[in-house]
C-alpha cells in the first residue's frame, strides 16, 4: 500500500539485499508483491517470500533460467531456460513445488509470458519460433514462424489479442491472435550490431514490457557494438508507439557507460526505469521522463544489474551478477515503510 507515500526517483536508495551464492541471470516480482524470483547460474530458481523472509531454491532446470513470469494471483510461476524447457511451479502451498514441465523449443527457450486472461503461455526460442500454449494443459495451440534468427523476447499486448516478438537482429513481428497471422513487422535494427573481432551478430531484446494501456512498449538491449564479448557497446532502451509501430524514443545511459541494458519498466506515475550492466562489472539504474532521452537520474549499483522489476509503486527489486537481489525505495529515507512489506527487509538486515 502506498497511501501518502511520495514517489521521488531522485531519492532512490538501497534498503536491503536477498543473498545467493551464485550470479543471478534474471528476476521477476509477482503481481501481488509477495514473491521475488530470480534465475541463477547454478541452474536453480531462487524464490524469496517478501512477507515472511522465507527463501526456497527450486531445482529442476538443466540450464540457466532466462525468463520468469507469474499468474495474476501469484500462485503459479512460469520459468524458461536455455535448455528449451518451460516449468510451471505451484506456489499456493507452504512449500513450493513443480506442477508441470514441458519441452517448448529446440535450443534455448529465451522467453515466457502469460496472457492477460491467464489462459495462454507465449514462448520464443532459438528454433526461430514463437509458440502459444494452453496454460492449463500445457498443450501447444499455435506456433508462428517468420523470424530468421533467434527469438529473444515475446510479450502479449494488454488487449490479449496480439503478440509482439523480437529477434537477434532487431526484427520485431506483431502477431494477430484472432487470425494467427503476422500483422506487421517493425525495424528495430538499431538494437543489433556486428562484432568484427568474434565475427558474430549481437543484439536482441534483454527485456520487453508494454505500458498499462498498451499505447507504448519498450525493449532493452544494446547498440553501437564494437566488441560485445568485452562489453564495448552502448546500452539502449527503445520505446515504440503501438499504433504507428514507429520508434518513439531511444533512451540512453549517460557519461561513458559501456555495456547492456538488461531491464525496463514503465512506472504508473509516468516515468520509465531501466537497469544495466557495465563492462567494469558494476551497474546502474536509470530514470527517464518524457522530456529527454538521457536519464534525469542515475543510481550506481555495487554489481551489474541483470534485471529490474517493481514491488508495488515505491520499491524496485534488482538482480545482480554478484548473486544478490537488492531492494531499493524510491522515496525519501525518512518515509515510513509500507504496511505489510517490512518483514523480509528486517529479516535480511
C-alpha positions in Angstrom: 0.0 0.0 0.0 1.3 3.4 -1.0 -1.2 5.8 0.5 0.5 9.0 1.4 3.9 7.9 0.0 5.5 10.4 -2.3 7.4 8.7 -5.1 10.7 10.6 -5.9 13.1 8.7 -8.1 15.9 11.1 -7.2 15.6 9.7 -3.6 16.1 6.1 -4.7 18.3 4.2 -2.1 19.1 0.6 -1.3 17.2 -0.8 1.7 18.2 -4.5 1.9 19.6 -7.4 -0.1 18.5 -11.0 -0.5 21.6 -13.0 -0.9 22.5 -16.0 -3.0 26.0 -17.5 -3.6 25.9 -17.6 -7.4 25.4 -14.9 -10.1 21.8 -14.1 -11.0 20.5 -14.2 -14.6 17.1 -12.6 -14.4 14.3 -11.6 -12.0 10.6 -11.1 -11.7 8.2 -9.9 -8.9 4.8 -11.5 -8.7 1.9 -9.1 -9.3 0.8 -9.3 -5.6 4.2 -8.2 -4.4 4.6 -11.3 -2.2 7.4 -13.1 -4.1 10.6 -12.2 -5.9 12.1 -14.9 -8.1 15.5 -15.0 -9.8 17.3 -17.3 -12.1 20.9 -18.1 -11.1 24.0 -19.6 -12.7 23.6 -22.7 -10.5 20.5 -23.5 -12.7 18.1 -23.3 -9.8 15.3 -20.7 -9.4 15.7 -18.6 -6.2 12.4 -17.6 -4.6 12.0 -15.2 -1.7 8.8 -14.5 0.2 8.9 -10.8 0.9 6.2 -11.2 3.6 7.9 -13.7 5.9 11.5 -13.7 4.6 11.5 -17.4 3.6 13.8 -18.5 0.8 13.5 -21.5 -1.5 15.9 -22.9 -4.1 13.8 -24.7 -6.7 15.7 -27.3 -8.6 14.8 -29.0 -11.9 16.1 -26.9 -14.8 19.2 -28.2 -16.5 20.4 -24.8 -17.9 20.3 -21.2 -16.9 16.8 -19.7 -16.4 16.4 -16.7 -18.6 12.8 -15.7 -18.2 10.2 -15.8 -15.4 6.5 -14.9 -15.2 3.7 -15.2 -12.6 -0.1 -15.7 -12.7 -2.1 -12.6 -11.6 -2.8 -14.1 -8.2 0.9 -15.1 -7.6 0.0 -18.7 -7.1 1.7 -20.0 -10.2 5.2 -19.2 -11.6 6.5 -19.9 -15.1 10.2 -20.3 -15.9 12.1 -20.7 -19.2 15.7 -22.0 -19.6 18.3 -22.2 -22.2 17.7 -26.0 -22.4 14.4 -25.2 -24.1 12.2 -26.2 -21.1 9.3 -24.4 -19.6 8.4 -25.3 -16.0 5.2 -24.3 -14.0 5.6 -24.0 -10.3 2.8 -24.2 -7.7 3.3 -21.5 -5.0 -0.1 -22.0 -3.3 1.3 -24.3 -0.6 3.7 -23.8 2.2 6.5 -25.5 0.2 6.5 -24.5 -3.5 6.7 -27.4 -5.9 6.8 -28.1 -9.6 3.4 -28.6 -11.2 4.4 -29.3 -14.9 7.3 -29.3 -17.2 7.5 -29.5 -21.0 9.9 -29.1 -23.8 9.0 -25.9 -25.6 11.8 -25.3 -28.0 14.8 -27.0 -29.7 17.7 -25.0 -28.3 17.1 -22.2 -25.8 13.7 -21.1 -24.6 14.6 -17.4 -24.1 11.2 -16.1 -23.0 7.9 -17.0 -21.3 4.9 -14.8 -20.8 1.4 -15.5 -19.5 -1.6 -13.9 -21.4 -3.6 -11.1 -19.6 -6.5 -13.5 -19.1 -4.2 -16.3 -17.8 -5.3 -18.8 -20.4 -2.3 -18.9 -22.7 1.5 -19.0 -22.4 3.7 -17.5 -25.1 7.3 -18.6 -25.6 10.1 -17.8 -28.0 13.4 -19.5 -28.6 16.5 -20.4 -30.7 14.5 -22.6 -33.1 13.2 -19.3 -34.6 9.7 -20.0 -33.4 7.1 -18.2 -31.3 4.7 -20.6 -29.7 1.4 -20.3 -27.9 0.4 -22.9 -25.3 -2.6 -23.8 -23.3 -1.8 -22.6 -19.8 -3.9 -25.2 -18.0 -2.9 -28.3 -20.0 0.5 -27.3 -21.4 -0.6 -28.4 -24.9 0.7 -26.5 -27.9 -2.1 -24.4 -29.5 -0.2 -22.5 -32.2 3.2 -21.8 -33.5 4.4 -18.8 -35.5 7.3 -18.8 -38.0 8.7 -15.7 -39.5 11.9 -14.9 -37.7 15.2 -15.7 -39.4 17.3 -15.5 -36.2 16.9 -16.5 -32.5 13.8 -15.1 -30.9 14.9 -13.1 -27.8 11.7 -11.6 -26.4 7.9 -12.2 -26.6 5.1 -10.3 -24.9 1.3 -10.0 -25.0 -0.3 -6.7 -25.8 -2.7 -5.8 -22.9 -5.6 -6.4 -25.2 -4.8 -10.1 -25.2 -5.3 -10.2 -29.0 -1.7 -9.6 -30.1 1.8 -10.8 -29.5 5.0 -8.9 -30.1 8.3 -10.8 -30.7 11.8 -9.6 -31.3 14.8 -11.5 -32.6 18.6 -11.2 -32.5 18.7 -8.8 -35.5 16.2 -6.4 -34.0 13.3 -7.6 -36.3 10.0 -7.1 -34.5 6.9 -9.0 -35.6 3.3 -8.3 -34.4 1.1 -11.4 -34.5 -2.7 -11.2 -34.6 -4.1 -13.9 -32.4 -7.5 -13.8 -33.9 -6.2 -14.8 -37.3 -3.0 -16.4 -36.2 -1.2 -14.4 -38.9 1.7 -11.9 -39.0 0.1 -8.5 -38.8 3.2 -6.3 -39.4 6.9 -6.1 -39.0 8.9 -3.3 -37.3 12.5 -2.4 -37.8 14.5 -2.2 -34.6 17.9 -2.9 -36.2 19.4 -0.1 -34.1 19.4 -2.8 -31.4 21.9 -5.0 -33.1 25.5 -4.9 -34.4 28.3 -7.0 -35.8 31.3 -7.9 -33.6 34.2 -7.9 -36.1 36.6 -9.4 -33.6 34.5 -12.5 -33.0 32.7 -12.4 -36.4 29.3 -12.6 -34.7 26.0 -10.7 -34.8 25.0 -9.3 -31.4 21.6 -7.9 -30.3 18.2 -9.0 -29.3 15.8 -7.9 -26.5 17.0 -8.4 -23.0 13.7 -7.2 -21.6 10.3 -6.1 -23.0 7.3 -4.5 -21.5 4.1 -2.7 -22.5 2.8 0.2 -20.6 -0.6 -0.3 -18.8 -2.8 0.9 -21.7 -0.8 -0.7 -24.4 -0.1 2.6 -26.2 3.7 2.0 -25.8 6.1 -0.8 -25.4 9.8 -0.8 -24.6 12.7 -3.1 -25.4 16.0 -3.1 -23.6 19.3 -4.2 -25.2 22.4 -3.0 -26.9 23.5 -0.7 -29.8 26.8 0.6 -31.3 28.6 -2.8 -31.0 32.4 -2.7 -31.1 33.4 -5.8 -29.1 30.4 -7.2 -27.4 32.3 -10.0 -25.6 34.4 -7.3 -23.9 31.3 -5.2 -23.2 32.3 -2.4 -25.6 28.8 -1.4 -26.8 26.1 1.0 -25.7 23.0 0.1 -23.7 19.8 1.3 -25.3 16.1 1.2 -24.4 13.8 1.7 -27.4 10.3 2.9 -26.9 7.8 2.0 -29.7 4.4 3.6 -30.5 1.9 0.7 -30.7 -0.5 2.5 -33.2 2.2 3.5 -35.7 4.8 0.9 -35.0 7.4 3.6 -35.1 10.3 4.2 -32.7 9.2 6.9 -30.4 12.3 7.3 -28.2 15.8 5.9 -27.8 16.7 6.0 -24.1 20.4 6.1 -23.4 22.7 5.9 -20.4 24.8 9.0 -19.5 28.5 9.5 -19.3 30.7 6.7 -20.7 28.7 3.7 -19.6 29.5 0.7 -21.9 27.5 -2.5 -21.6 24.0 -3.9 -21.7 20.5 -2.6 -20.8 19.0 -5.7 -19.1 15.8 -4.3 -17.8 13.0 -1.8 -18.4 9.8 -0.9 -16.6 7.1 1.7 -17.1 6.2 3.3 -13.7 2.5 4.1 -13.1 3.4 7.7 -12.4 4.7 8.3 -15.9 8.5 7.8 -15.8 10.5 4.9 -17.2 13.0 2.8 -15.3 16.0 1.0 -16.9 18.8 -1.1 -15.5 22.1 -2.3 -16.9 25.5 -3.9 -16.6 28.7 -2.1 -17.3 31.8 -3.8 -18.7 33.6 -3.0 -15.4 31.3 -5.3 -13.5 29.3 -2.5 -11.9 25.8 -1.4 -12.8 23.3 1.4 -12.9 19.6 2.1 -12.6 18.3 4.8 -14.9 15.2 7.0 -14.6 13.7 8.8 -17.7 11.0 11.4 -18.1 9.1 12.4 -21.2 11.3 15.4 -21.9 14.7 13.9 -22.9 16.2 10.6 -23.9 19.1 10.8 -21.4 18.3 9.7 -17.8 17.3 12.5 -15.5 18.6 10.5 -12.5 21.1 7.6 -12.2 21.8 5.3 -9.3 25.1 3.4 -9.3 24.9 -0.2 -8.1 27.6 -2.4 -6.5 27.3 -5.0 -9.2 26.0 -5.5 -12.7 22.2 -5.2 -12.9 20.7 -8.2 -14.7 17.0 -7.3 -14.4 14.7 -4.9 -12.6 11.0 -5.1 -11.5 8.6 -3.1 -9.4 7.5 -4.1 -5.9 4.3 -2.0 -5.6 4.8 1.6 -6.7 7.6 2.7 -4.4 10.2 -0.1 -4.5 12.4 -1.8 -7.0 13.9 -5.3 -7.0 17.1 -5.7 -9.0 19.0 -8.9 -9.8 22.8 -8.5 -9.7 25.7 -10.5 -11.0 27.2 -10.9 -7.5 24.3 -13.1 -6.5 22.2 -10.6 -4.6 18.7 -9.3 -5.2 18.8 -5.7 -3.8 15.7 -3.8 -2.9 15.5 -0.1 -3.5 13.0 2.5 -2.3 12.0 5.5 -4.5 11.1 7.7 -1.5 13.0 9.9 1.0 14.9 7.9 3.5 12.7 9.1 6.4 9.5 7.9 4.7 7.5 5.3 6.6 7.7 1.8 5.2 4.6 0.3 3.5 2.3 -1.7 5.8 2.9 -5.4 5.4 6.1 -5.0 3.4 8.7 -4.8 6.1 9.2 -8.5 7.2 11.6 -9.6 4.5 13.7 -6.4 4.8 14.1 -6.7 8.5 14.8 -10.4 8.3 17.6 -9.8 5.8 19.1 -7.0 7.9 
